[in-house]
Amino acid sequence: MVTTPHWLGAFGRGCQPCSLVLWAGMRERNDAPSCLRRLCLPLLLLGGACGSPPEPNAPVASPEDDAKAVLAQELGEVPAPDGPCPERTVPHVLQNPRAPVHRTGIGLAYCILSEGPPGVVPAANDTVRVHYTGWTEEGEMFDSSVERGQPIEMALNQVIRGWGEGLRLMTPGDKARLWIPGSLGYGNREPGAPAGTPPKGTLIFDVELLDVQRAPPEPSPGANPGAEPPAAQSAESEGKPRLAPRKSAGRAPPPPQ
């Protein structure tokens, strides 16, 4: 069996048939230039005998195609791509339909980092206790209850819309990563402009829902004042999506909306 010596380098790797002929001829005649000229050069000129054909270029999706694909995921027409939850440093997750995240109809992207037990999904007027850390899209951390060592309590109707949307997909014990566009946060910002305070533009939050305190039910017209209030609904009875976890490799809390 003829083997190609390591010193033929890239030539031997990229043109295996020719290099074998060259090596065999050199062993017999000890005449590399002559062998190369007479045997290998014709093979190179003919093409197809050396190397492999180039891979066809994969089609590149246009921004318009990506926007349509993202919208289809937000509307539930296309399932979320499979894969681990993106790191918070991955850029342009909101605009990338190939990012393995779930999306809601108003533009929030999220994934569950770890899932707690079945429990109560917070409603719009409920108060939640959470731990969180927030970053700008450039990776600058602007707030963290984790670093302060003290979770915060807030009513969901007093937070930015992206928080209210994300926390209503969670039950106590869940940890999630949220990608919140400026339209659901503190406003959009121009490319290259500073984030400001509170930060504008896309924000990334890691949030852990610790507890939910139900708001007192509002009495309905004609209701019996002594009647028992309705029982709190669970995630299953409300029909909220319970998503499988996806593994991921101080200032004041966010002001009201």
Secondary structure, 3 states (H helix, E strand, C coil): CCCCCHHHHHHHHHCHHHHHHHHHHHHHHCCHHHHHHHHHHHHHHHCCCCCCCCCCCCCCCCHHHHHHHHHHHHCCCCCCCCCCCCCCCCCCCCCCCCCCCEECCCCCEEEEEECCCCCECCCCCCEEEEEEEEEECCCCEEEEHHHHCCCEEEEHHHCCHHHHHHHCCCCCCCEEEEEECHHHCCCCCCCCCCCCCCCCCCEEEEEEEEEEECCCCCCCCCCCCCCCCCCCCEHHHHCCCCCCCCCCCCCCCCCCC
